[in-house]
Each structure stands twice: as structure tokens, then as C-alpha cells.
Amino acid sequence: MSPEKRTERPAASAWLRWSGPVLAFAGAAAICALALETQSERTVTSWWILNSGLSPERVIPLAGLGVAIALVRGRHVVVAPVTFLLGVVLGMLFRDRYLALMAGVPGATTHLFLTGPVSALAAGMLLLMPARARPWFLPLVAVLIGAMLGVATTLTDPTLNDPAISLIAILIALWILAVIGLSGQAFWRGWFPIAARILGSWLIVIGLLVGGAAVATRPPVLAPLPPREPLPLPEGGANARRFETPFPQVNRPRDLSGSGARRSLP
């Protein structure tokens, strides 16, 4: 029997059942503490966490992957995070090859080389797969989403290759996967597979819209400068200035009268 048709699951132990909500509360408290920092207290790392690490473009595909983890059982629950970490490492190591591959796509360079749309499409297709095929494609999709996260992390790193940024990005991703995956496993309901397919269709639409908008958007073109109006010519036409000297003081007639005149000898 497929896991999606099974409406009842074995009761989880107390610590495992509430581990997801506890992690969610702890992470939310840490995020609120960062958001309430003053401008003088905020560091470059905290700014990156709030503006890039927790951006919707990063969180939404990870949430989809977490829902897919909640739908599987057994060893697949452990294999997915491990393959995700492998994908992050591969994305950081082979970033330049991916950038060279996507450099020719219009609009890719201005949208982090479409890492967000690719991740959203992969997570959406995983949720729309049949229940029997999902566990086998889950590791591959986890590797792809992890690789996109690794590429995006290196591109948005404001500290110039500080290992702390990569570590924080991995911790945020694992936190999202654990919160959604553990909570879904512990509080399983029969309508979860239907909601997962609806979420998968939304993720595909989001990926297509964001990716299509990035590709279709043309870079701004500078408007040509208006033609300069010719300067008005003085009276006499174009030859009026031909015989004028640029240094009128040189050809000024000498004043021989007064103090400037040279006295003759007696």
C-alpha cells in the first residue's frame, strides 16, 4: 500500500513528535531577535540572513522539499538530507561551470542564474509525482535543490568567501527541512497528499512565472541623446569670425599718450 493511501501511522514518541514544533519555535525566536536588532548592532552576517538566507526565493523550494520528506517513510527520510548536503557541496565546487552553462540564457545573470526558479520547478515536480515513484526521485531532486542553494550562497556572500556564511546557509536549510519533515511525520493526516499536490502545482507555477519573467525581461536600453542645436551665428554670417583674433589684447593699438608714452630725450 502506498504511503499516500495510508491514513494512519504509528504513534511517534513524545520527543520525536514535538521535535518539529520545538525547532520551529527556536528558529523563529532567533529570527525575531535578528530582526529586532538596531542598525548599529546589525552585522553583515545578520543582514545576509534576513535578506538572502531567508528570502522567499530560498525558503519556498526548501519548504517543498520538506513536504516531500514528510510524505516518505523509512530510510528515505534520512537519505534526503544527506543527498541535499552533497548537492550543496557540489554546487559550491562546480559553481563556475554552472555559471558558464547559464551565461547564455537571457536575464539569467541578473536573477542569480535562475537558481530559485530551477529549485521551485524541481520541488513542484517531485510533489506531483506518483507516490511509488517519489522515494526514488527524492535523492536526485534533493541534490539539485542543494546545488542551487550552494550556487546562490556563493553568489550572495557579502563577506568574500567567509566559511560562516556557507555554514549558516546549510543550517537554515536543514532547519526548514527538519521542521516541516518532522512535523509532517508526527502529525500525519489523510489530506496531506492532496495538499502536497496542490503545493506542487503552485511551485511549478511560481518557477515558470519567475523564470519566464527573468528570461523575457530585456535590459534597459539607453535613449539616444537629443541632437544639439547649432549655436546662433553673429551678424555677418559664418565668415564673421574669420579675421577675429582669439587674443584681442595682443593686437590692441598701443596708447602712446599719457603715462604709457615713451619720453623723447632732450
MARLUM-525628 format. One line per field, with one value per residue (C-alpha): residue number from 1; y, z, x. Coordinates in nm, 2 decimals, padded with zeros to 4 digits. Last residue first. Layout:
// MARLUM-525628
resi = (NUM:...);
yy = (Y:...);
zz = (Z:...);
xx = (X:...);
// end
This chain:
// MARLUM-525628
resi = (266:265:264:263:262:261:260:259:258:257:256:255:254:253:252:251:250:249:248:247:246:245:244:243:242:241:240:239:238:237:236:235:234:233:232:231:230:229:228:227:226:225:224:223:222:221:220:219:218:217:216:215:214:213:212:211:210:209:208:207:206:205:204:203:202:201:200:199:198:197:196:195:194:193:192:191:190:189:188:187:186:185:184:183:182:181:180:179:178:177:176:175:174:173:172:171:170:169:168:167:166:165:164:163:162:161:160:159:158:157:156:155:154:153:152:151:150:149:148:147:146:145:144:143:142:141:140:139:138:137:136:135:134:133:132:131:130:129:128:127:126:125:124:123:122:121:120:119:118:117:116:115:114:113:112:111:110:109:108:107:106:105:104:103:102:101:100:99:98:97:96:95:94:93:92:91:90:89:88:87:86:85:84:83:82:81:80:79:78:77:76:75:74:73:72:71:70:69:68:67:66:65:64:63:62:61:60:59:58:57:56:55:54:53:52:51:50:49:48:47:46:45:44:43:42:41:40:39:38:37:36:35:34:33:32:31:30:29:28:27:26:25:24:23:22:21:20:19:18:17:16:15:14:13:12:11:10:9:8:7:6:5:4:3:2:1);
yy = (11.63:11.25:11.15:11.02:10.69:10.70:10.48:10.77:10.97:10.93:10.65:10.41:10.10:09.97:09.64:09.35:09.14:09.23:09.08:08.73:08.50:08.72:08.80:08.76:08.45:08.55:08.70:08.44:08.23:08.51:08.88:08.92:08.65:08.29:08.12:07.80:07.48:07.28:06.96:06.65:06.47:06.19:05.84:05.65:05.40:05.05:04.87:04.50:04.29:04.09:03.78:03.55:03.68:03.69:03.33:03.22:03.39:03.28:02.92:02.87:03.01:02.80:02.49:02.57:02.62:02.28:02.12:02.29:02.15:01.81:01.84:01.94:01.62:01.41:01.57:01.50:01.18:01.34:01.29:01.49:01.33:01.28:01.62:01.79:01.60:01.70:02.06:02.15:01.93:02.06:02.42:02.37:02.19:02.48:02.74:02.53:02.50:02.87:02.94:02.71:02.88:03.22:03.12:02.99:03.35:03.35:03.73:03.86:03.97:03.61:03.64:03.45:03.18:03.12:03.11:02.84:02.63:02.66:02.55:02.25:02.16:02.18:01.95:01.70:01.69:01.63:01.33:01.19:01.23:01.06:00.71:00.80:00.98:00.70:00.50:00.80:00.93:01.25:01.59:01.67:01.60:01.81:02.10:02.06:02.06:02.36:02.56:02.48:02.58:02.90:03.00:02.92:03.12:03.25:03.47:03.68:03.94:03.69:03.48:03.75:03.59:03.24:03.25:03.26:02.95:02.70:02.93:02.99:02.62:02.55:02.83:02.69:02.34:02.33:02.53:02.34:02.01:02.09:02.19:01.88:01.65:01.83:01.75:01.39:01.36:01.54:01.30:00.98:01.01:01.03:00.78:00.52:00.46:00.68:00.93:01.21:01.43:01.43:01.57:01.84:01.93:01.95:02.19:02.41:02.41:02.54:02.82:02.92:03.03:03.25:03.36:03.52:03.37:03.34:03.64:03.95:03.84:03.61:03.85:04.14:03.92:03.83:04.19:04.30:04.47:04.63:04.99:04.94:04.81:04.45:04.35:04.14:03.93:03.85:03.77:03.52:03.36:03.32:03.17:02.92:02.81:02.79:02.59:02.35:02.29:02.24:01.97:01.80:01.76:01.41:01.30:01.38:01.22:00.90:00.86:00.70:00.45:00.60:00.61:00.74:00.51:00.59:00.83:00.58:00.34:00.00);
zz = (-02.47:-02.49:-02.60:-02.35:-02.42:-02.38:-02.11:-01.87:-02.11:-02.49:-02.67:-02.62:-02.81:-03.05:-02.93:-03.13:-02.83:-02.60:-02.86:-02.82:-03.01:-03.32:-03.54:-03.91:-03.96:-03.70:-03.94:-04.20:-04.10:-04.14:-04.09:-03.77:-03.52:-03.57:-03.33:-03.19:-03.36:-03.16:-03.02:-03.13:-02.85:-02.68:-02.76:-02.50:-02.30:-02.33:-02.02:-02.02:-02.16:-01.93:-02.11:-01.94:-01.59:-01.63:-01.76:-01.46:-01.21:-01.37:-01.45:-01.10:-00.93:-01.15:-01.07:-00.70:-00.71:-00.87:-00.60:-00.33:-00.47:-00.48:-00.12:-00.01:-00.16:00.00:00.34:00.35:00.54:00.83:00.98:01.29:01.36:01.00:00.89:01.19:01.13:00.76:00.80:01.09:00.98:00.62:00.73:00.99:00.74:00.50:00.78:00.90:00.54:00.48:00.82:00.73:00.39:00.56:00.83:00.58:00.47:00.10:00.02:00.32:00.12:00.01:-00.25:-00.53:-00.30:-00.14:-00.47:-00.61:-00.29:-00.28:-00.65:-00.56:-00.27:-00.49:-00.74:-00.48:-00.31:-00.65:-00.71:-00.36:-00.39:-00.73:-00.59:-00.29:-00.53:-00.78:-00.56:-00.45:-00.80:-00.89:-00.83:-00.52:-00.71:-01.00:-00.76:-00.59:-00.92:-01.05:-00.74:-00.74:-01.11:-01.04:-00.75:-00.91:-01.22:-01.28:-00.96:-01.13:-01.32:-01.49:-01.60:-01.80:-02.13:-02.11:-02.25:-01.91:-01.78:-01.88:-01.78:-01.44:-01.39:-01.47:-01.23:-00.94:-00.96:-00.61:-00.44:-00.61:-00.54:-00.17:-00.16:-00.35:-00.10:00.18:00.00:-00.05:00.32:00.39:00.15:00.27:00.62:00.54:00.26:00.51:00.63:00.52:00.25:00.26:00.52:00.30:00.01:00.24:00.33:-00.03:-00.09:00.21:00.06:-00.27:-00.08:00.15:-00.10:-00.34:-00.04:00.12:00.45:00.35:00.13:00.31:00.67:00.68:00.48:00.72:01.01:00.85:00.76:01.12:01.28:01.62:01.49:01.27:01.57:01.61:01.62:01.30:01.44:01.76:01.56:01.35:01.67:01.82:01.49:01.49:01.85:01.79:01.47:01.64:01.92:01.67:01.48:01.79:01.93:01.79:01.82:02.19:02.26:02.07:01.73:01.70:01.41:01.10:00.99:00.67:00.43:00.08:00.04:00.19:-00.10:00.00);
xx = (06.61:06.54:06.20:05.95:05.78:05.40:05.23:05.19:04.98:04.97:05.13:04.84:04.93:04.68:04.52:04.66:04.77:04.48:04.23:04.37:04.14:04.19:03.90:03.95:03.74:03.48:03.23:03.28:02.98:02.74:02.79:02.59:02.68:02.59:02.35:02.48:02.36:02.10:02.23:02.06:01.88:02.08:01.98:01.77:01.97:01.83:01.71:01.79:01.51:01.28:01.16:01.42:01.36:00.98:00.98:01.19:00.97:00.64:00.76:00.90:00.60:00.36:00.57:00.56:00.19:00.13:00.35:00.15:-00.17:-00.01:00.11:-00.24:-00.38:-00.11:-00.16:-00.54:-00.50:-00.33:00.02:00.11:00.45:00.57:00.45:00.61:00.94:00.96:00.84:01.07:01.36:01.36:01.35:01.62:01.84:01.81:01.89:02.19:02.33:02.30:02.47:02.76:02.81:02.81:03.05:03.30:03.37:03.42:03.40:03.20:02.89:02.81:02.53:02.69:02.84:02.50:02.32:02.55:02.52:02.14:02.12:02.33:02.11:01.80:01.96:02.09:01.75:01.58:01.80:01.75:01.37:01.34:01.33:01.10:00.86:00.80:00.56:00.36:00.31:00.49:00.33:00.54:00.86:00.75:00.70:01.03:01.22:01.03:01.10:01.47:01.51:01.31:01.54:01.87:01.78:02.14:02.12:01.85:02.06:02.29:02.00:01.82:01.87:02.03:02.39:02.55:02.37:02.64:02.92:02.75:02.71:03.07:03.18:02.97:03.12:03.26:02.99:02.71:02.87:02.89:02.53:02.43:02.60:02.41:02.09:02.19:02.23:01.90:01.71:01.87:01.74:01.37:01.42:01.54:01.18:00.89:00.80:00.54:00.72:01.03:00.82:00.69:01.05:01.14:00.85:00.96:01.31:01.17:00.98:01.27:01.53:01.33:01.12:01.44:01.56:01.93:01.92:01.78:01.74:02.05:02.26:02.19:02.28:02.61:02.69:02.63:02.33:02.40:02.42:02.11:01.91:01.84:01.48:01.50:01.79:01.60:01.29:01.49:01.63:01.28:01.15:01.43:01.36:00.98:01.02:01.27:01.02:00.74:00.95:01.08:00.73:00.65:01.01:01.03:00.69:00.75:00.57:00.23:00.24:00.07:-00.29:-00.44:-00.24:-00.33:-00.04:00.21:00.14:00.00);
// end
